[in-house]
């Protein structure tokens, strides 16, 4: 759960070129379209979350599904004034907001930019995903979970490995012997 000053924003990753949606004239869609995978990002300075929420610009319902269960009541959300974020103010008791629009922050040095904590998080997430450029867009949430595990506490390596192993051992996945060894047909 995120609390205190919670910075929220969305970032986008491209879909595979073979999955691009085109206009009727054959040209690509521009801007925040169905050719982009939307990822909701949030941080309170210590804890961080990344949640893939589908293609294109998120609406209020997808925003709620991404952030709603991760922000404690009484916190302050710091955001860029995106209309979809208003659903959080309506549904989370005592939530306050601080808005810093893109026009207001454009051109500011990082140290002076009030959105720098989330912008820095976006930058690191994009660097991680670029370093693993062949990541599966179908399983983008799994890649985001790996990055989240790396960037969240505990920061001691041994404690992080213990936490990871604990989570893996608690997963309930059944893989039948025959399913594992059956031939894959291409």
C-alpha positions as a Markdown table, in Angstrom:
| # | Residue | x | y | z |
|---|---|---|---|---|
| 1 | Unk | 0.0 | 0.0 | 0.0 |
| 2 | Unk | 1.2 | 3.5 | -0.9 |
| 3 | Unk | 0.7 | 6.3 | 1.6 |
| 4 | Unk | 1.6 | 9.9 | 2.3 |
| 5 | Unk | 2.5 | 11.8 | -0.9 |
| 6 | Unk | 1.8 | 9.3 | -3.7 |
| 7 | Unk | 3.0 | 10.2 | -7.2 |
| 8 | Unk | 0.9 | 8.7 | -10.0 |
| 9 | Unk | 1.2 | 8.8 | -13.8 |
| 10 | Unk | 1.0 | 6.5 | -16.8 |
| 11 | Unk | 3.7 | 5.5 | -19.2 |
| 12 | Unk | 3.4 | 3.7 | -22.5 |
| 13 | Unk | 5.2 | 0.8 | -24.3 |
| 14 | Unk | 4.8 | 0.0 | -28.0 |
| 15 | Unk | 3.0 | -3.1 | -29.2 |
| 16 | Unk | 4.8 | -5.4 | -31.7 |
| 17 | Unk | 4.8 | -3.9 | -35.2 |
| 18 | Unk | 2.8 | -6.9 | -36.4 |
| 19 | Unk | 0.0 | -6.0 | -33.9 |
| 20 | Unk | -0.2 | -2.3 | -35.1 |
| 21 | Unk | -3.7 | -1.1 | -35.8 |
| 22 | Unk | -3.9 | 1.0 | -38.9 |
| 23 | Unk | -6.4 | 3.7 | -40.1 |
| 24 | Unk | -8.6 | 2.9 | -43.1 |
| 25 | Unk | -6.1 | 4.6 | -45.4 |
| 26 | Unk | -3.4 | 2.3 | -44.2 |
| 27 | Unk | -1.5 | 4.9 | -42.1 |
| 28 | Unk | -0.6 | 4.2 | -38.4 |
| 29 | Unk | -2.7 | 5.6 | -35.6 |
| 30 | Unk | -0.8 | 8.5 | -33.9 |
| 31 | Unk | -0.4 | 9.5 | -30.3 |
| 32 | Unk | -1.7 | 7.5 | -27.4 |
| 33 | Unk | -3.6 | 4.9 | -29.4 |
| 34 | Unk | -4.3 | 1.2 | -29.4 |
| 35 | Unk | -0.7 | 0.8 | -30.6 |
| 36 | Unk | 0.6 | 1.6 | -27.1 |
| 37 | Unk | 0.3 | -0.5 | -23.9 |
| 38 | Unk | -0.6 | 1.7 | -21.0 |
| 39 | Unk | 1.2 | 1.1 | -17.7 |
| 40 | Unk | 0.0 | 2.8 | -14.5 |
| 41 | Unk | 2.9 | 3.7 | -12.2 |
| 42 | Unk | 2.8 | 5.0 | -8.7 |
| 43 | Unk | 5.4 | 5.6 | -5.9 |
| 44 | Unk | 5.4 | 7.1 | -2.4 |
| 45 | Unk | 9.2 | 7.5 | -2.6 |
| 46 | Unk | 9.8 | 4.0 | -1.1 |
| 47 | Unk | 7.3 | 1.6 | -2.6 |
| 48 | Unk | 6.5 | 1.4 | -6.3 |
| 49 | Unk | 3.9 | -0.3 | -8.4 |
| 50 | Unk | 3.6 | -0.9 | -12.1 |
| 51 | Unk | 0.4 | -2.2 | -13.6 |
| 52 | Unk | -0.3 | -2.9 | -17.2 |
| 53 | Unk | -3.9 | -1.8 | -17.9 |
| 54 | Unk | -4.4 | -2.4 | -21.6 |
| 55 | Unk | -4.0 | -0.5 | -24.8 |
| 56 | Unk | -4.4 | 3.2 | -25.4 |
| 57 | Unk | -5.2 | 6.0 | -23.0 |
| 58 | Unk | -6.8 | 4.7 | -19.7 |
| 59 | Unk | -10.3 | 5.7 | -18.8 |
| 60 | Unk | -11.6 | 6.2 | -15.2 |
| 61 | Unk | -12.5 | 2.6 | -14.7 |
| 62 | Unk | -9.1 | 1.2 | -15.7 |
| 63 | Unk | -7.5 | 4.0 | -13.5 |
| 64 | Unk | -9.5 | 2.8 | -10.6 |
| 65 | Unk | -8.6 | -0.8 | -11.1 |
| 66 | Unk | -4.9 | 0.1 | -11.3 |
| 67 | Unk | -4.6 | 2.4 | -8.3 |
| 68 | Unk | -7.7 | 2.0 | -6.2 |
| 69 | Unk | -6.5 | -0.9 | -4.0 |
| 70 | Unk | -3.0 | 0.5 | -3.7 |
| 71 | Unk | -3.5 | 3.9 | -2.1 |
| 72 | Unk | -4.3 | 4.4 | 1.5 |
| 73 | Unk | -7.2 | 6.7 | 2.5 |
| 74 | Unk | -6.0 | 10.2 | 3.7 |
| 75 | Unk | -3.0 | 10.2 | 1.3 |
| 76 | Unk | -2.2 | 13.0 | -1.2 |
| 77 | Unk | -1.9 | 12.1 | -4.9 |
| 78 | Unk | 0.4 | 14.1 | -6.9 |
| 79 | Unk | -0.5 | 13.9 | -10.6 |
| 80 | Unk | -0.6 | 15.7 | -13.9 |
| 81 | Unk | -4.3 | 16.6 | -13.9 |
| 82 | Unk | -5.3 | 13.6 | -16.1 |
| 83 | Unk | -9.2 | 13.4 | -16.1 |
| 84 | Unk | -9.2 | 9.7 | -15.3 |
| 85 | Unk | -7.4 | 10.3 | -11.9 |
| 86 | Unk | -10.5 | 12.1 | -10.6 |
| 87 | Unk | -12.2 | 8.7 | -9.9 |
| 88 | Unk | -9.6 | 8.1 | -7.1 |
| 89 | Unk | -10.7 | 11.3 | -5.3 |
| 90 | Unk | -14.3 | 10.3 | -5.5 |
| 91 | Unk | -13.8 | 6.7 | -4.2 |
| 92 | Unk | -10.9 | 6.9 | -1.7 |
| 93 | Unk | -11.9 | 8.6 | 1.5 |
| 94 | Unk | -9.9 | 11.6 | 2.6 |
| 95 | Unk | -7.8 | 11.6 | -0.5 |
| 96 | Unk | -6.3 | 14.9 | -1.4 |
| 97 | Unk | -4.7 | 16.0 | -4.7 |
| 98 | Unk | -1.8 | 18.1 | -5.9 |
| 99 | Unk | -1.8 | 18.8 | -9.6 |
| 100 | Unk | 1.2 | 19.8 | -11.7 |
| 101 | Unk | 0.2 | 19.9 | -15.4 |
| 102 | Unk | 2.7 | 19.1 | -18.2 |
| 103 | Unk | 2.5 | 22.7 | -19.4 |
| 104 | Unk | 3.6 | 23.9 | -15.9 |
| 105 | Unk | 6.5 | 21.4 | -15.6 |
| 106 | Unk | 7.8 | 21.4 | -19.2 |
| 107 | Unk | 11.4 | 22.6 | -19.4 |
| 108 | Unk | 12.0 | 22.6 | -15.6 |
| 109 | Unk | 15.2 | 21.0 | -14.4 |
| 110 | Unk | 14.7 | 17.7 | -12.7 |
| 111 | Unk | 15.5 | 19.1 | -9.2 |
| 112 | Unk | 12.8 | 21.7 | -9.6 |
| 113 | Unk | 10.1 | 19.5 | -11.2 |
| 114 | Unk | 7.5 | 18.4 | -8.6 |
| 115 | Unk | 6.8 | 15.3 | -10.8 |
| 116 | Unk | 10.4 | 14.2 | -10.7 |
| 117 | Unk | 9.9 | 11.1 | -8.4 |
| 118 | Unk | 7.4 | 9.6 | -10.9 |
| 119 | Unk | 9.4 | 10.8 | -14.0 |
| 120 | Unk | 12.5 | 9.1 | -12.6 |
| 121 | Unk | 10.6 | 5.9 | -12.0 |
| 122 | Unk | 9.3 | 6.0 | -15.6 |
| 123 | Unk | 12.8 | 6.5 | -16.9 |
| 124 | Unk | 14.2 | 3.5 | -14.9 |
| 125 | Unk | 11.3 | 1.3 | -16.0 |
| 126 | Unk | 11.8 | 2.2 | -19.7 |
| 127 | Unk | 15.6 | 1.5 | -19.4 |
| 128 | Unk | 14.8 | -1.9 | -17.9 |
| 129 | Unk | 12.3 | -2.8 | -20.6 |
| 130 | Unk | 14.7 | -1.5 | -23.4 |
| 131 | Unk | 17.5 | -3.6 | -22.0 |
| 132 | Unk | 15.1 | -6.6 | -22.4 |
| 133 | Unk | 13.8 | -5.5 | -25.8 |
| 134 | Unk | 12.5 | -9.0 | -26.8 |
| 135 | Unk | 10.0 | -9.0 | -23.9 |
| 136 | Unk | 6.7 | -10.6 | -24.6 |
| 137 | Unk | 4.0 | -8.0 | -24.8 |
| 138 | Unk | 1.5 | -10.7 | -23.9 |
| 139 | Unk | 3.3 | -11.1 | -20.6 |
| 140 | Unk | 4.4 | -7.5 | -20.0 |
| 141 | Unk | 3.0 | -7.6 | -16.4 |
| 142 | Unk | 5.5 | -10.4 | -15.6 |
| 143 | Unk | 8.3 | -8.2 | -16.8 |
| 144 | Unk | 6.9 | -5.3 | -14.8 |
| 145 | Unk | 6.7 | -7.5 | -11.7 |
| 146 | Unk | 10.4 | -8.4 | -12.1 |
| 147 | Unk | 11.3 | -4.7 | -12.2 |
| 148 | Unk | 9.0 | -3.9 | -9.3 |
| 149 | Unk | 10.6 | -6.7 | -7.2 |
| 150 | Unk | 14.1 | -5.1 | -8.0 |
| 151 | Unk | 13.1 | -1.6 | -7.2 |
| 152 | Unk | 11.0 | -2.2 | -4.0 |
| 153 | Unk | 12.2 | -3.0 | -0.4 |
| 154 | Unk | 13.9 | -4.9 | 1.0 |
| 155 | Unk | 17.1 | -3.4 | -0.4 |
| 156 | Unk | 19.4 | -5.9 | 1.3 |
| 157 | Unk | 20.2 | -8.6 | -1.4 |
| 158 | Unk | 19.8 | -11.6 | 0.9 |
| 159 | Unk | 16.5 | -10.3 | 2.3 |
| 160 | Unk | 15.3 | -9.7 | -1.3 |
| 161 | Unk | 16.2 | -13.3 | -2.3 |
| 162 | Unk | 14.4 | -14.7 | 0.8 |
| 163 | Unk | 11.3 | -12.6 | -0.2 |
| 164 | Unk | 11.5 | -13.8 | -3.8 |
| 165 | Unk | 11.9 | -17.4 | -2.8 |
| 166 | Unk | 9.0 | -17.1 | -0.3 |
| 167 | Unk | 6.7 | -15.7 | -3.0 |
| 168 | Unk | 7.7 | -18.4 | -5.5 |
| 169 | Unk | 7.1 | -21.2 | -3.0 |
| 170 | Unk | 3.7 | -19.8 | -2.1 |
| 171 | Unk | 2.5 | -19.9 | -5.7 |
| 172 | Unk | 0.2 | -22.7 | -6.5 |
| 173 | Unk | 0.8 | -23.8 | -10.0 |
| 174 | Unk | 0.2 | -27.4 | -11.1 |
| 175 | Unk | 2.2 | -28.7 | -14.0 |
| 176 | Unk | 1.4 | -32.2 | -15.0 |
| 177 | Unk | 4.2 | -34.5 | -16.1 |
| 178 | Unk | 2.6 | -35.2 | -19.5 |
| 179 | Unk | 2.0 | -31.5 | -20.2 |
| 180 | Unk | 5.6 | -30.7 | -19.5 |
| 181 | Unk | 7.0 | -33.4 | -21.9 |
| 182 | Unk | 4.4 | -33.4 | -24.6 |
| 183 | Unk | 5.6 | -32.4 | -28.0 |
| 184 | Unk | 5.1 | -28.8 | -29.1 |
| 185 | Unk | 3.5 | -28.4 | -32.5 |
| 186 | Unk | 4.6 | -25.3 | -34.3 |
